[in-house]
């Protein structure tokens, strides 16, 4: 299972962490962090990298509307 956390969300950027959990809910491996800027290129990268519910939550702040 993979868990995504929106760490910092502003109108111009977002920082997201991603961890992998085993069957017992314990973290496996390192925490991966990534920041994205609010521009067309990085919005597309974000859309490709995170689940749609995370993407839509960020778009609510960045655009004020849900994505597709």
PyMOL commands that set and color helices and strands:
alter all, ss='L'
color gray80, all
select helices_A, chain A and resi 40-49+52-62
alter helices_A, ss='H'
color red, helices_A
select strands_A, chain A and resi 2-9+13-21+27-37
alter strands_A, ss='S'
color yellow, strands_A
deselect
rebuild
show_as cartoon
